[in-house]
Amino acid sequence: MLCLRKVLRSAALRQLRFLSGKPQGDVLPQSCDVLIIGGGGMGASSAFWLKSRMLQLGKKLNVLVVERDAGYTSASTVLSVGGVRQQFSLAENIEMSLFGYNFVVNGEKHLGDVDLCYQPNGYLILASSKGAHILAQNSKLQNELGARNELLGPVALRRRFPWLSTEDVELGCHGIDKEGWFDPWALLMGYKKKARALGANFANGSVVGFEWDASGALSGAVVDSGDGVQRTVKFDTCVLAAGAYSGQVARLAGIGDPAAKESSLSVALPVEPRKRYVYVYSTQGRNCPGVATPLTVDPDGTYFRRDGLCGNFLCGRSPNEDEEPECETLDVDHGYFESNVWPTLATRVPAFESVKIQSSWAGYYDHNTFDANGIIGRHPHYSNLFIAAGFSGHGIQQTPAVGRAISELILDGKFTTLDLSRLGFERLVNKQPMFEVNIV
């Protein structure tokens, strides 16, 4: 009953945020020590970590977060499905998500009175004969770094998950600990509430330009608060964490100018919005996946998991490159479910041969077109500009680690916990992509 109350409370909070009108932000100051552009998961986490660490040091730091979407109605953070997993192939992503798991399950310790509604049901990633060896190789690294998952062949998969069809499946990797999902809205509000309690300010507005000092360093941001007046906020340090719009904001700072004489300025921040659909459905089919069903990923990328305690499921699938939908609106294409998602669901789980769509939504990935991995660190030209963007769909679980990393770079001048230097902007300049293998 307690778990049910948590789920109902979370659902009620989700509804309230859309019905409560435009939230009131803090007054936009004329200056700050650190300006964070973007108040979603990455920006709010960075503010939380900066203020928390300064409190420990007994020092003051004026932190301002500016968010363009005051109600977070289209923010990537709150429209994600809130998964946390370690089933990656890059050590950095595995380690960040391990820290993300520890942060989420200890949410009250870090953020105070917050219920993140964590569901520890794990992930189940399936591979065909073509990808089985990669899945096994990834699993070995994941477990060496502290994850807990197991490899299951077709017979073991059917025994463990009797609702599953293993046609064309050679191997599955099942997370038996430290994987599941949580409420992204609750995490975001936890960051924001705690950061505010520690003295951070959150203002509403869009950054529409930058200013430079005599030496060519960034010194201020021009902010449009929607009242017809543009105001300049002076800063010492800036963090670019604007999610899907980070590439656009970077261009305002001259990043990506092909005429730039300095090589790192000629390289764009390759982050743009990509729309993804999530469908919620029910089924009357027999031998249906139970409450403890893991988030299951088919070899073709289609995924599903349980959604709450009322028998619903949610699902989705990233389109192929040539099928990318337009991003002008967050309208949902239900034809995509019929043609691209449901056939796989029905084949993989016979109980899903007949389903009924209950609801749906769309959200934006902050997609990194270079290698689909987060860009974390100082810009090589602007020594006072730090970037946290381009996480391409797996960012929500990494917000604890990335916010901490940004605070380390600003306060310590280097990474002091996880070494994320390979994910810096320099890899774009040097044309050294950091690809993930066999992930979603």
CORFENFEN-V818305 format. One line per field, one symbol per residue. burial: I if it has 16 or more other C-alpha atoms within 10 Angstrom, else O. A space follows every 50 residues. Layout:
burial=???
//
This chain:
burial=OOOOOOIOOIOOOOOOOOOOOOOOOOOIOOIIOIIIIIIIIIIIIIIIII IIIOOOOOOOOIIIIIIIIIIIOOIIIIIIIIIIIIIIIIIIIIIIIIII IOIIIOIOOIIOOIIIIIIIIIIIIIIIOOIIOOIIOIIIIIOOOOIIII IIIIOOIOOOOOIIIIOOIIIIIIIIIIIIIIIIIIIIIIIIIIIIOIII IIIIIIIIIIIOOOOOOIIIIIIIIOOOOIIIIIIOIIIIIIIIIIIIII OIIIIIIOOOOOOIIIIIIIIIIIIIIIIIIIIOOOOIIOIOIIIIIIIO IIIIIIIIOOOIIIIIIIIOOOOOOOOOOOOIOOOOIOOIIIOIIOOIII IIIOIOOOOIOIIIIIIIOIIIIIIIIIIIOIOIIIIIIIIIIIIIIIII IIIIIIIIIIOOOIIOOOOIIOIIIIOIIOOOOIOOOIOI
//
